[in-house]
């Protein structure tokens, strides 16, 4: 599902709109990336450009809905709203500022009635947008050993210990959304995180992962809950269903310290 620039398709449902919004922001970010900026200037320009575009487009096409954005002020009116878009205009700002890296993304999710009901994760440099309207089909696993997506910097000690326990390989990459989509893409088989995140870091990727049939939860096995007063949502597990019991059992026994 890929759309040309312009307006969304007529009578676009929420799945289609989420996809169109993520792709529109992705195109804008590619333009910013081509402007010759570097370092912090490029990071700041990307964050601002994608946020402003998404806010403008949501105001046009879903004017009655609330929005929670990483780059915007948190309007607590969302807590009494029926529908809330949860967006991360640029996930993986560091990777975005290091051309030609492709491990950054745009997240657009819709929360309604207590649950995530639509979502899209665009990876502009890959030319791909994963979405709930056309749920991805996760390919059969192609590796003999499980693969766990981890950050490019030092992986948490508990994830290294988990990898040793289940004889897994660690696969370093950038943004949280990219890590979750790596499980959808059969680049990794699990993403286990306990180092601190916010709702916008995981809402859209979790919506897509669930639509694809992957297992998602907090590290204690409880449900991931969105549109809360406190938007800090520090940990999660996204994995192939057959790995969930092993991963949760290890965490229950050893913790995440």
FIKOLZA-1660 file (N, C-alpha, C; in steps of 0.1 Angstrom, whole numbers, plus 5000, padded with zeros to 4 digits):
% residues 257
   i   px   py   pz ch aa at
   1 5009 4988 5000  A  X  N
   1 5000 5000 5000  A  X CA
   1 5009 5012 5000  A  X  C
   2 5010 5019 4988  A  X  N
   2 5019 5030 4987  A  X CA
   2 5011 5041 4980  A  X  C
   3 5011 5053 4985  A  X  N
   3 5003 5064 4979  A  X CA
   3 5012 5075 4973  A  X  C
   4 5007 5081 4963  A  X  N
   4 5014 5093 4958  A  X CA
   4 5012 5105 4967  A  X  C
   5 5021 5115 4966  A  X  N
   5 5018 5128 4974  A  X CA
   5 5005 5134 4970  A  X  C
   6 5000 5142 4979  A  X  N
   6 4987 5149 4976  A  X CA
   6 4977 5146 4987  A  X  C
   7 4965 5143 4983  A  X  N
   7 4955 5141 4993  A  X CA
   7 4953 5126 4995  A  X  C
   8 4948 5121 5007  A  X  N
   8 4946 5107 5008  A  X CA
   8 4935 5102 4999  A  X  C
   9 4934 5089 4997  A  X  N
   9 4923 5084 4989  A  X CA
   9 4909 5088 4994  A  X  C
  10 4900 5090 4985  A  X  N
  10 4886 5094 4990  A  X CA
  10 4881 5084 5000  A  X  C
  11 4874 5089 5011  A  X  N
  11 4868 5081 5021  A  X CA
  11 4878 5071 5027  A  X  C
  12 4891 5076 5029  A  X  N
  12 4901 5067 5035  A  X CA
  12 4897 5063 5049  A  X  C
  13 4898 5050 5052  A  X  N
  13 4896 5045 5065  A  X CA
  13 4908 5048 5074  A  X  C
  14 4907 5045 5087  A  X  N
  14 4918 5048 5096  A  X CA
  14 4931 5041 5092  A  X  C
  15 4930 5029 5088  A  X  N
  15 4942 5021 5084  A  X CA
  15 4949 5028 5072  A  X  C
  16 4941 5032 5062  A  X  N
  16 4946 5038 5050  A  X CA
  16 4952 5052 5054  A  X  C
  17 4945 5059 5062  A  X  N
  17 4950 5072 5066  A  X CA
  17 4963 5071 5073  A  X  C
  18 4964 5062 5083  A  X  N
  18 4977 5061 5090  A  X CA
  18 4988 5058 5081  A  X  C
  19 4986 5049 5071  A  X  N
  19 4996 5046 5061  A  X CA
  19 5000 5058 5053  A  X  C
  20 4990 5065 5048  A  X  N
  20 4992 5077 5040  A  X CA
  20 5000 5088 5048  A  X  C
  21 4996 5090 5061  A  X  N
  21 5003 5100 5069  A  X CA
  21 5018 5096 5071  A  X  C
  22 5020 5083 5074  A  X  N
  22 5034 5079 5077  A  X CA
  22 5043 5081 5064  A  X  C
  23 5037 5078 5053  A  X  N
  23 5044 5079 5040  A  X CA
  23 5047 5094 5037  A  X  C
  24 5037 5102 5039  A  X  N
  24 5038 5117 5037  A  X CA
  24 5050 5122 5045  A  X  C
  25 5050 5119 5058  A  X  N
  25 5061 5124 5067  A  X CA
  25 5074 5118 5062  A  X  C
  26 5074 5105 5058  A  X  N
  26 5086 5099 5053  A  X CA
  26 5092 5106 5041  A  X  C
  27 5083 5110 5032  A  X  N
  27 5088 5118 5020  A  X CA
  27 5094 5131 5024  A  X  C
  28 5087 5138 5034  A  X  N
  28 5092 5151 5039  A  X CA
  28 5106 5149 5045  A  X  C
  29 5108 5138 5053  A  X  N
  29 5121 5136 5059  A  X CA
  29 5132 5133 5049  A  X  C
  30 5129 5126 5038  A  X  N
  30 5139 5124 5028  A  X CA
  30 5143 5137 5022  A  X  C
  31 5133 5147 5020  A  X  N
  31 5136 5160 5015  A  X CA
  31 5146 5167 5024  A  X  C
  32 5143 5167 5037  A  X  N
  32 5151 5173 5047  A  X CA
  32 5165 5167 5047  A  X  C
  33 5166 5154 5046  A  X  N
  33 5179 5148 5046  A  X CA
  33 5187 5152 5034  A  X  C
  34 5181 5156 5024  A  X  N
  34 5188 5160 5011  A  X CA
  34 5192 5175 5011  A  X  C
  35 5190 5182 5022  A  X  N
  35 5192 5197 5022  A  X CA
  35 5206 5200 5026  A  X  C
  36 5214 5191 5030  A  X  N
  36 5228 5193 5033  A  X CA
  36 5231 5197 5048  A  X  C
  37 5221 5195 5056  A  X  N
  37 5224 5197 5071  A  X CA
  37 5231 5185 5076  A  X  C
  38 5237 5188 5088  A  X  N
  38 5245 5177 5095  A  X CA
  38 5242 5177 5110  A  X  C
  39 5244 5166 5116  A  X  N
  39 5244 5165 5131  A  X CA
  39 5231 5170 5137  A  X  C
  40 5233 5178 5148  A  X  N
  40 5221 5183 5155  A  X CA
  40 5211 5191 5146  A  X  C
  41 5217 5199 5137  A  X  N
  41 5208 5207 5128  A  X CA
  41 5199 5198 5120  A  X  C
  42 5205 5187 5115  A  X  N
  42 5197 5177 5107  A  X CA
  42 5186 5170 5116  A  X  C
  43 5190 5166 5128  A  X  N
  43 5181 5160 5137  A  X CA
  43 5169 5169 5140  A  X  C
  44 5172 5181 5144  A  X  N
  44 5162 5191 5148  A  X CA
  44 5153 5194 5136  A  X  C
  45 5159 5196 5125  A  X  N
  45 5151 5199 5113  A  X CA
  45 5141 5188 5109  A  X  C
  46 5146 5175 5110  A  X  N
  46 5138 5164 5107  A  X CA
  46 5126 5162 5117  A  X  C
  47 5129 5163 5130  A  X  N
  47 5119 5163 5140  A  X CA
  47 5108 5173 5138  A  X  C
  48 5112 5185 5135  A  X  N
  48 5103 5196 5134  A  X CA
  48 5094 5195 5121  A  X  C
  49 5101 5192 5110  A  X  N
  49 5094 5191 5097  A  X CA
  49 5083 5180 5097  A  X  C
  50 5087 5168 5102  A  X  N
  50 5078 5157 5102  A  X CA
  50 5066 5159 5112  A  X  C
  51 5069 5165 5124  A  X  N
  51 5059 5168 5134  A  X CA
  51 5049 5178 5128  A  X  C
  52 5054 5189 5122  A  X  N
  52 5045 5200 5117  A  X CA
  52 5036 5194 5106  A  X  C
  53 5042 5186 5097  A  X  N
  53 5034 5181 5086  A  X CA
  53 5023 5171 5091  A  X  C
  54 5026 5163 5101  A  X  N
  54 5016 5153 5106  A  X CA
  54 5005 5161 5113  A  X  C
  55 5009 5171 5121  A  X  N
  55 4999 5178 5128  A  X CA
  55 4989 5186 5119  A  X  C
  56 4995 5191 5108  A  X  N
  56 4987 5198 5098  A  X CA
  56 4977 5189 5091  A  X  C
  57 4983 5177 5087  A  X  N
  57 4974 5167 5080  A  X CA
  57 4963 5161 5089  A  X  C
  58 4967 5159 5101  A  X  N
  58 4956 5154 5110  A  X CA
  58 4946 5164 5113  A  X  C
  59 4950 5177 5114  A  X  N
  59 4940 5187 5116  A  X CA
  59 4930 5188 5104  A  X  C
  60 4936 5186 5092  A  X  N
  60 4927 5186 5080  A  X CA
  60 4918 5174 5079  A  X  C
  61 4923 5162 5081  A  X  N
  61 4916 5150 5078  A  X CA
  61 4909 5143 5090  A  X  C
  62 4914 5146 5102  A  X  N
  62 4907 5141 5114  A  X CA
  62 4906 5152 5125  A  X  C
  63 4899 5163 5121  A  X  N
  63 4900 5175 5130  A  X CA
  63 4894 5172 5144  A  X  C
  64 4886 5162 5146  A  X  N
  64 4879 5160 5159  A  X CA
  64 4887 5151 5168  A  X  C
  65 4898 5146 5163  A  X  N
  65 4906 5136 5171  A  X CA
  65 4917 5143 5178  A  X  C
  66 4921 5137 5190  A  X  N
  66 4932 5142 5197  A  X CA
  66 4945 5136 5192  A  X  C
  67 4956 5143 5195  A  X  N
  67 4970 5138 5191  A  X CA
  67 4979 5138 5202  A  X  C
  68 4987 5128 5204  A  X  N
  68 4998 5127 5213  A  X CA
  68 5011 5125 5204  A  X  C
  69 5020 5135 5204  A  X  N
  69 5032 5134 5196  A  X CA
  69 5044 5136 5204  A  X  C
  70 5055 5129 5201  A  X  N
  70 5067 5130 5208  A  X CA
  70 5072 5145 5208  A  X  C
  71 5069 5152 5197  A  X  N
  71 5075 5165 5195  A  X CA
  71 5065 5176 5199  A  X  C
  72 5053 5172 5204  A  X  N
  72 5043 5183 5208  A  X CA
  72 5040 5183 5223  A  X  C
  73 5033 5194 5227  A  X  N
  73 5029 5195 5241  A  X CA
  73 5018 5185 5243  A  X  C
  74 5019 5178 5255  A  X  N
  74 5009 5168 5258  A  X CA
  74 4996 5175 5263  A  X  C
  75 4986 5175 5254  A  X  N
  75 4973 5181 5258  A  X CA
  75 4965 5170 5265  A  X  C
  76 4963 5171 5278  A  X  N
  76 4956 5161 5286  A  X CA
  76 4941 5159 5282  A  X  C
  77 4936 5168 5273  A  X  N
  77 4923 5165 5268  A  X CA
  77 4922 5152 5262  A  X  C
  78 4933 5147 5257  A  X  N
  78 4933 5133 5251  A  X CA
  78 4927 5123 5260  A  X  C
  79 4929 5125 5273  A  X  N
  79 4924 5114 5283  A  X CA
  79 4909 5112 5283  A  X  C
  80 4902 5122 5278  A  X  N
  80 4887 5121 5277  A  X CA
  80 4883 5120 5263  A  X  C
  81 4892 5119 5254  A  X  N
  81 4888 5118 5239  A  X CA
  81 4885 5104 5236  A  X  C
  82 4876 5103 5225  A  X  N
  82 4873 5089 5220  A  X CA
  82 4884 5083 5212  A  X  C
  83 4891 5092 5205  A  X  N
  83 4901 5088 5195  A  X CA
  83 4914 5096 5197  A  X  C
  84 4925 5090 5197  A  X  N
  84 4938 5097 5199  A  X CA
  84 4948 5091 5190  A  X  C
  85 4954 5099 5181  A  X  N
  85 4965 5095 5173  A  X CA
  85 4978 5096 5181  A  X  C
  86 4986 5086 5181  A  X  N
  86 4998 5085 5189  A  X CA
  86 5009 5085 5178  A  X  C
  87 5018 5095 5178  A  X  N
  87 5027 5096 5166  A  X CA
  87 5041 5099 5171  A  X  C
  88 5051 5093 5165  A  X  N
  88 5065 5096 5166  A  X CA
  88 5069 5101 5152  A  X  C
  89 5070 5114 5150  A  X  N
  89 5073 5119 5137  A  X CA
  89 5087 5114 5131  A  X  C
  90 5096 5111 5140  A  X  N
  90 5109 5106 5135  A  X CA
  90 5115 5097 5146  A  X  C
  91 5114 5084 5144  A  X  N
  91 5119 5075 5154  A  X CA
  91 5133 5070 5149  A  X  C
  92 5143 5073 5157  A  X  N
  92 5157 5070 5153  A  X CA
  92 5163 5082 5147  A  X  C
  93 5162 5093 5155  A  X  N
  93 5168 5106 5151  A  X CA
  93 5183 5105 5148  A  X  C
  94 5190 5097 5157  A  X  N
  94 5204 5096 5155  A  X CA
  94 5207 5089 5141  A  X  C
  95 5200 5079 5138  A  X  N
  95 5203 5072 5125  A  X CA
  95 5199 5081 5114  A  X  C
  96 5188 5088 5115  A  X  N
  96 5184 5098 5105  A  X CA
  96 5195 5107 5101  A  X  C
  97 5203 5111 5112  A  X  N
  97 5213 5122 5110  A  X CA
  97 5226 5116 5105  A  X  C
  98 5226 5103 5102  A  X  N
  98 5238 5096 5097  A  X CA
  98 5236 5090 5083  A  X  C
  99 5233 5097 5073  A  X  N
  99 5231 5092 5060  A  X CA
  99 5244 5083 5056  A  X  C
 100 5242 5072 5049  A  X  N
 100 5229 5067 5043  A  X CA
 100 5222 5057 5052  A  X  C
 101 5223 5057 5065  A  X  N
 101 5216 5047 5073  A  X CA
 101 5201 5047 5070  A  X  C
 102 5196 5035 5070  A  X  N
 102 5181 5034 5067  A  X CA
 102 5173 5029 5079  A  X  C
 103 5179 5028 5091  A  X  N
 103 5172 5022 5103  A  X CA
 103 5166 5033 5111  A  X  C
 104 5157 5041 5105  A  X  N
 104 5149 5051 5112  A  X CA
 104 5135 5050 5106  A  X  C
 105 5125 5056 5112  A  X  N
 105 5111 5053 5109  A  X CA
 105 5102 5065 5113  A  X  C
 106 5090 5064 5107  A  X  N
 106 5079 5073 5111  A  X CA
 106 5068 5064 5117  A  X  C
 107 5062 5067 5129  A  X  N
 107 5052 5060 5136  A  X CA
 107 5039 5067 5136  A  X  C
 108 5028 5061 5131  A  X  N
 108 5015 5067 5132  A  X CA
 108 5005 5056 5137  A  X  C
 109 4999 5058 5149  A  X  N
 109 4989 5049 5154  A  X CA
 109 4977 5056 5159  A  X  C
 110 4966 5048 5159  A  X  N
 110 4953 5054 5164  A  X CA
 110 4948 5045 5175  A  X  C
 111 4946 5052 5187  A  X  N
 111 4940 5045 5198  A  X CA
 111 4925 5049 5199  A  X  C
 112 4916 5039 5201  A  X  N
 112 4902 5042 5202  A  X CA
 112 4896 5032 5212  A  X  C
 113 4888 5037 5221  A  X  N
 113 4880 5028 5230  A  X CA
 113 4889 5019 5238  A  X  C
 114 4901 5024 5242  A  X  N
 114 4910 5016 5251  A  X CA
 114 4920 5007 5244  A  X  C
 115 4920 5008 5231  A  X  N
 115 4929 4999 5224  A  X CA
 115 4935 5005 5211  A  X  C
 116 4946 5000 5207  A  X  N
 116 4952 5004 5194  A  X CA
 116 4944 4998 5183  A  X  C
 117 4939 5006 5173  A  X  N
 117 4930 5001 5163  A  X CA
 117 4936 5002 5149  A  X  C
 118 4946 5010 5147  A  X  N
 118 4952 5012 5134  A  X CA
 118 4966 5017 5136  A  X  C
 119 4975 5014 5127  A  X  N
 119 4989 5018 5128  A  X CA
 119 4997 5016 5115  A  X  C
 120 5007 5024 5114  A  X  N
 120 5016 5023 5103  A  X CA
 120 5030 5027 5107  A  X  C
 121 5040 5020 5102  A  X  N
 121 5054 5023 5104  A  X CA
 121 5061 5024 5091  A  X  C
 122 5065 5036 5087  A  X  N
 122 5072 5038 5074  A  X CA
 122 5087 5038 5076  A  X  C
 123 5093 5031 5068  A  X  N
 123 5108 5031 5067  A  X CA
 123 5112 5037 5054  A  X  C
 124 5113 5050 5053  A  X  N
 124 5114 5057 5040  A  X CA
 124 5126 5052 5031  A  X  C
 125 5137 5050 5037  A  X  N
 125 5149 5046 5029  A  X CA
 125 5147 5032 5024  A  X  C
 126 5139 5024 5030  A  X  N
 126 5136 5011 5024  A  X CA
 126 5125 5011 5014  A  X  C
 127 5117 5023 5014  A  X  N
 127 5106 5023 5005  A  X CA
 127 5095 5014 5009  A  X  C
 128 5094 5011 5023  A  X  N
 128 5084 5002 5028  A  X CA
 128 5076 5009 5039  A  X  C
 129 5063 5006 5039  A  X  N
 129 5054 5010 5050  A  X CA
 129 5046 4998 5055  A  X  C
 130 5048 4994 5068  A  X  N
 130 5042 4983 5074  A  X CA
 130 5029 4988 5081  A  X  C
 131 5018 4982 5078  A  X  N
 131 5005 4988 5083  A  X CA
 131 4995 4977 5087  A  X  C
 132 4985 4982 5094  A  X  N
 132 4974 4973 5099  A  X CA
 132 4963 4970 5089  A  X  C
 133 4963 4979 5078  A  X  N
 133 4953 4977 5068  A  X CA
 133 4956 4965 5059  A  X  C
 134 4969 4963 5056  A  X  N
 134 4973 4952 5049  A  X CA
 134 4983 4945 5058  A  X  C
 135 4978 4937 5068  A  X  N
 135 4987 4932 5078  A  X CA
 135 4998 4924 5072  A  X  C
 136 5011 4926 5076  A  X  N
 136 5022 4918 5070  A  X CA
 136 5021 4904 5074  A  X  C
 137 5025 4896 5065  A  X  N
 137 5026 4881 5067  A  X CA
 137 5041 4878 5071  A  X  C
 138 5043 4874 5083  A  X  N
 138 5056 4871 5088  A  X CA
 138 5062 4858 5081  A  X  C
 139 5073 4859 5074  A  X  N
 139 5078 4848 5067  A  X CA
 139 5083 4837 5077  A  X  C
 140 5084 4824 5073  A  X  N
 140 5090 4814 5081  A  X CA
 140 5104 4818 5085  A  X  C
 141 5108 4814 5097  A  X  N
 141 5121 4818 5102  A  X CA
 141 5132 4812 5093  A  X  C
 142 5142 4820 5089  A  X  N
 142 5152 4815 5080  A  X CA
 142 5166 4812 5087  A  X  C
 143 5166 4815 5100  A  X  N
 143 5179 4813 5108  A  X CA
 143 5177 4801 5117  A  X  C
 144 5188 4794 5119  A  X  N
 144 5188 4783 5128  A  X CA
 144 5186 4788 5143  A  X  C
 145 5194 4798 5146  A  X  N
 145 5194 4803 5160  A  X CA
 145 5184 4815 5160  A  X  C
 146 5177 4817 5171  A  X  N
 146 5169 4829 5173  A  X CA
 146 5177 4842 5172  A  X  C
 147 5172 4852 5167  A  X  N
 147 5179 4865 5166  A  X CA
 147 5171 4876 5174  A  X  C
 148 5179 4883 5182  A  X  N
 148 5173 4893 5191  A  X CA
 148 5178 4907 5186  A  X  C
 149 5169 4916 5183  A  X  N
 149 5173 4929 5179  A  X CA
 149 5177 4937 5191  A  X  C
 150 5188 4944 5190  A  X  N
 150 5193 4952 5201  A  X CA
 150 5198 4966 5196  A  X  C
 151 5200 4975 5205  A  X  N
 151 5205 4988 5201  A  X CA
 151 5219 4988 5196  A  X  C
 152 5223 4998 5188  A  X  N
 152 5236 4998 5183  A  X CA
 152 5247 5000 5193  A  X  C
 153 5243 5007 5204  A  X  N
 153 5253 5009 5215  A  X CA
 153 5253 4996 5223  A  X  C
 154 5258 4997 5235  A  X  N
 154 5259 4985 5243  A  X CA
 154 5246 4978 5247  A  X  C
 155 5244 4965 5243  A  X  N
 155 5231 4959 5246  A  X CA
 155 5230 4957 5261  A  X  C
 156 5218 4957 5266  A  X  N
 156 5216 4955 5281  A  X CA
 156 5222 4941 5285  A  X  C
 157 5227 4941 5297  A  X  N
 157 5233 4928 5302  A  X CA
 157 5223 4917 5302  A  X  C
 158 5210 4920 5306  A  X  N
 158 5201 4910 5307  A  X CA
 158 5197 4904 5293  A  X  C
 159 5198 4912 5283  A  X  N
 159 5195 4907 5269  A  X CA
 159 5207 4898 5265  A  X  C
 160 5219 4902 5268  A  X  N
 160 5230 4893 5265  A  X CA
 160 5229 4880 5272  A  X  C
 161 5225 4880 5285  A  X  N
 161 5223 4868 5293  A  X CA
 161 5211 4860 5287  A  X  C
 162 5200 4866 5283  A  X  N
 162 5189 4859 5276  A  X CA
 162 5194 4852 5263  A  X  C
 163 5202 4859 5255  A  X  N
 163 5207 4853 5243  A  X CA
 163 5215 4841 5246  A  X  C
 164 5223 4841 5256  A  X  N
 164 5231 4830 5260  A  X CA
 164 5222 4818 5264  A  X  C
 165 5212 4822 5272  A  X  N
 165 5202 4811 5277  A  X CA
 165 5195 4804 5266  A  X  C
 166 5191 4811 5256  A  X  N
 166 5183 4805 5245  A  X CA
 166 5191 4803 5232  A  X  C
 167 5204 4805 5233  A  X  N
 167 5213 4803 5222  A  X CA
 167 5209 4812 5210  A  X  C
 168 5208 4825 5213  A  X  N
 168 5204 4834 5203  A  X CA
 168 5215 4843 5199  A  X  C
 169 5214 4849 5187  A  X  N
 169 5223 4859 5182  A  X CA
 169 5218 4873 5184  A  X  C
 170 5226 4883 5187  A  X  N
 170 5222 4897 5188  A  X CA
 170 5224 4904 5175  A  X  C
 171 5214 4911 5171  A  X  N
 171 5214 4919 5158  A  X CA
 171 5212 4933 5161  A  X  C
 172 5223 4941 5160  A  X  N
 172 5222 4956 5163  A  X CA
 172 5216 4964 5152  A  X  C
 173 5208 4973 5156  A  X  N
 173 5201 4982 5146  A  X CA
 173 5196 4994 5154  A  X  C
 174 5190 5004 5146  A  X  N
 174 5186 5017 5152  A  X CA
 174 5173 5017 5159  A  X  C
 175 5163 5025 5153  A  X  N
 175 5152 5029 5160  A  X CA
 175 5143 5017 5166  A  X  C
 176 5135 5020 5176  A  X  N
 176 5126 5010 5182  A  X CA
 176 5117 5004 5172  A  X  C
 177 5111 5013 5164  A  X  N
 177 5102 5008 5153  A  X CA
 177 5109 4999 5143  A  X  C
 178 5121 5002 5140  A  X  N
 178 5128 4994 5130  A  X CA
 178 5131 4980 5137  A  X  C
 179 5134 4980 5150  A  X  N
 179 5137 4967 5157  A  X CA
 179 5124 4959 5157  A  X  C
 180 5113 4965 5160  A  X  N
 180 5100 4957 5160  A  X CA
 180 5097 4952 5146  A  X  C
 181 5098 4961 5136  A  X  N
 181 5096 4956 5122  A  X CA
 181 5106 4946 5117  A  X  C
 182 5117 4945 5123  A  X  N
 182 5127 4935 5119  A  X CA
 182 5122 4921 5122  A  X  C
 183 5113 4920 5133  A  X  N
 183 5107 4907 5135  A  X CA
 183 5096 4904 5125  A  X  C
 184 5089 4914 5121  A  X  N
 184 5079 4913 5110  A  X CA
 184 5086 4908 5097  A  X  C
 185 5098 4913 5095  A  X  N
 185 5106 4911 5082  A  X CA
 185 5114 4899 5082  A  X  C
 186 5115 4891 5093  A  X  N
 186 5124 4880 5095  A  X CA
 186 5139 4884 5094  A  X  C
 187 5141 4896 5099  A  X  N
 187 5155 4900 5101  A  X CA
 187 5160 4897 5115  A  X  C
 188 5150 4897 5124  A  X  N
 188 5152 4893 5138  A  X CA
 188 5139 4885 5142  A  X  C
 189 5140 4878 5154  A  X  N
 189 5129 4870 5158  A  X CA
 189 5123 4875 5171  A  X  C
 190 5130 4885 5178  A  X  N
 190 5125 4891 5190  A  X CA
 190 5131 4904 5192  A  X  C
 191 5124 4913 5199  A  X  N
 191 5129 4925 5205  A  X CA
 191 5125 4926 5219  A  X  C
 192 5135 4927 5228  A  X  N
 192 5132 4928 5242  A  X CA
 192 5139 4940 5248  A  X  C
 193 5130 4949 5254  A  X  N
 193 5136 4962 5258  A  X CA
 193 5131 4965 5272  A  X  C
 194 5140 4970 5280  A  X  N
 194 5136 4975 5294  A  X CA
 194 5144 4987 5298  A  X  C
 195 5148 4995 5288  A  X  N
 195 5157 5006 5291  A  X CA
 195 5149 5020 5291  A  X  C
 196 5136 5019 5290  A  X  N
 196 5129 5032 5291  A  X CA
 196 5124 5036 5277  A  X  C
 197 5111 5038 5275  A  X  N
 197 5105 5043 5263  A  X CA
 197 5092 5050 5266  A  X  C
 198 5086 5056 5256  A  X  N
 198 5073 5063 5258  A  X CA
 198 5063 5057 5248  A  X  C
 199 5051 5060 5250  A  X  N
 199 5040 5054 5242  A  X CA
 199 5042 5056 5227  A  X  C
 200 5047 5067 5223  A  X  N
 200 5049 5069 5208  A  X CA
 200 5060 5061 5203  A  X  C
 201 5069 5056 5211  A  X  N
 201 5080 5047 5206  A  X CA
 201 5075 5034 5202  A  X  C
 202 5064 5029 5208  A  X  N
 202 5059 5016 5205  A  X CA
 202 5045 5014 5199  A  X  C
 203 5037 5025 5200  A  X  N
 203 5023 5023 5197  A  X CA
 203 5021 5018 5183  A  X  C
 204 5026 5025 5173  A  X  N
 204 5024 5020 5159  A  X CA
 204 5031 5007 5156  A  X  C
 205 5044 5005 5160  A  X  N
 205 5050 4992 5158  A  X CA
 205 5042 4980 5164  A  X  C
 206 5037 4983 5176  A  X  N
 206 5030 4972 5183  A  X CA
 206 5017 4969 5176  A  X  C
 207 5010 4979 5171  A  X  N
 207 4997 4977 5164  A  X CA
 207 5000 4968 5151  A  X  C
 208 5011 4971 5144  A  X  N
 208 5014 4964 5132  A  X CA
 208 5019 4950 5136  A  X  C
 209 5027 4949 5147  A  X  N
 209 5032 4935 5151  A  X CA
 209 5020 4926 5155  A  X  C
 210 5010 4932 5162  A  X  N
 210 4998 4924 5166  A  X CA
 210 4991 4920 5154  A  X  C
 211 4989 4929 5144  A  X  N
 211 4981 4926 5132  A  X CA
 211 4988 4914 5124  A  X  C
 212 5002 4914 5125  A  X  N
 212 5009 4903 5119  A  X CA
 212 5010 4890 5126  A  X  C
 213 5003 4890 5138  A  X  N
 213 5003 4878 5146  A  X CA
 213 5014 4875 5155  A  X  C
 214 5022 4886 5158  A  X  N
 214 5033 4884 5167  A  X CA
 214 5029 4886 5181  A  X  C
 215 5037 4881 5191  A  X  N
 215 5034 4883 5205  A  X CA
 215 5039 4896 5210  A  X  C
 216 5031 4903 5218  A  X  N
 216 5035 4916 5223  A  X CA
 216 5031 4917 5238  A  X  C
 217 5039 4922 5247  A  X  N
 217 5036 4924 5261  A  X CA
 217 5046 4933 5268  A  X  C
 218 5043 4936 5280  A  X  N
 218 5053 4942 5289  A  X CA
 218 5063 4930 5293  A  X  C
 219 5074 4934 5299  A  X  N
 219 5084 4923 5302  A  X CA
 219 5079 4914 5313  A  X  C
 220 5068 4918 5321  A  X  N
 220 5062 4909 5331  A  X CA
 220 5051 4901 5325  A  X  C
 221 5049 4902 5312  A  X  N
 221 5038 4895 5305  A  X CA
 221 5025 4902 5305  A  X  C
 222 5024 4914 5311  A  X  N
 222 5011 4921 5312  A  X CA
 222 5009 4929 5298  A  X  C
 223 4997 4933 5296  A  X  N
 223 4993 4940 5284  A  X CA
 223 5000 4954 5283  A  X  C
 224 5003 4957 5271  A  X  N
 224 5008 4971 5268  A  X CA
 224 4996 4980 5266  A  X  C
 225 4995 4990 5275  A  X  N
 225 4983 4999 5275  A  X CA
 225 4987 5013 5271  A  X  C
 226 4979 5019 5263  A  X  N
 226 4982 5032 5257  A  X CA
 226 4972 5043 5261  A  X  C
 227 4975 5055 5258  A  X  N
 227 4967 5067 5261  A  X CA
 227 4965 5068 5276  A  X  C
 228 4976 5067 5284  A  X  N
 228 4976 5069 5298  A  X CA
 228 4980 5083 5302  A  X  C
 229 4977 5087 5314  A  X  N
 229 4981 5100 5319  A  X CA
 229 4996 5101 5319  A  X  C
 230 5003 5091 5324  A  X  N
 230 5018 5090 5323  A  X CA
 230 5021 5082 5311  A  X  C
 231 5028 5089 5301  A  X  N
 231 5030 5082 5288  A  X CA
 231 5043 5074 5288  A  X  C
 232 5050 5073 5300  A  X  N
 232 5062 5065 5301  A  X CA
 232 5058 5050 5300  A  X  C
 233 5063 5043 5291  A  X  N
 233 5060 5029 5289  A  X CA
 233 5073 5022 5286  A  X  C
 234 5080 5019 5297  A  X  N
 234 5095 5016 5297  A  X CA
 234 5099 5003 5291  A  X  C
 235 5091 4993 5290  A  X  N
 235 5096 4980 5286  A  X CA
 235 5086 4973 5277  A  X  C
 236 5091 4964 5269  A  X  N
 236 5082 4955 5261  A  X CA
 236 5089 4943 5255  A  X  C
 237 5081 4934 5251  A  X  N
 237 5086 4922 5243  A  X CA
 237 5078 4921 5231  A  X  C
 238 5084 4920 5219  A  X  N
 238 5078 4917 5206  A  X CA
 238 5086 4906 5200  A  X  C
 239 5079 4895 5198  A  X  N
 239 5086 4883 5193  A  X CA
 239 5077 4873 5185  A  X  C
 240 5083 4864 5179  A  X  N
 240 5075 4853 5173  A  X CA
 240 5068 4845 5185  A  X  C
 241 5056 4841 5183  A  X  N
 241 5048 4835 5194  A  X CA
 241 5055 4824 5201  A  X  C
 242 5063 4816 5193  A  X  N
 242 5069 4804 5199  A  X CA
 242 5080 4807 5208  A  X  C
 243 5085 4819 5208  A  X  N
 243 5096 4823 5217  A  X CA
 243 5091 4830 5230  A  X  C
 244 5079 4833 5231  A  X  N
 244 5074 4842 5242  A  X CA
 244 5076 4835 5255  A  X  C
 245 5072 4822 5257  A  X  N
 245 5073 4816 5270  A  X CA
 245 5088 4816 5275  A  X  C
 246 5097 4812 5266  A  X  N
 246 5111 4812 5270  A  X CA
 246 5116 4826 5275  A  X  C
 247 5112 4836 5267  A  X  N
 247 5117 4849 5270  A  X CA
 247 5111 4854 5283  A  X  C
 248 5098 4853 5285  A  X  N
 248 5091 4858 5297  A  X CA
 248 5096 4850 5310  A  X  C
 249 5098 4837 5308  A  X  N
 249 5103 4828 5319  A  X CA
 249 5117 4833 5323  A  X  C
 250 5125 4836 5314  A  X  N
 250 5139 4840 5317  A  X CA
 250 5138 4854 5325  A  X  C
 251 5130 4863 5320  A  X  N
 251 5129 4876 5327  A  X CA
 251 5123 4874 5341  A  X  C
 252 5113 4866 5342  A  X  N
 252 5107 4864 5355  A  X CA
 252 5117 4858 5365  A  X  C
 253 5126 4850 5360  A  X  N
 253 5136 4843 5369  A  X CA
 253 5148 4852 5372  A  X  C
 254 5152 4861 5362  A  X  N
 254 5164 4868 5363  A  X CA
 254 5163 4883 5364  A  X  C
 255 5151 4888 5360  A  X  N
 255 5149 4903 5360  A  X CA
 255 5156 4909 5348  A  X  C
 256 5156 4923 5348  A  X  N
 256 5161 4931 5337  A  X CA
 256 5172 4940 5342  A  X  C
 257 5178 4938 5354  A  X  N
 257 5189 4946 5358  A  X CA
 257 5202 4941 5353  A  X  C
% end
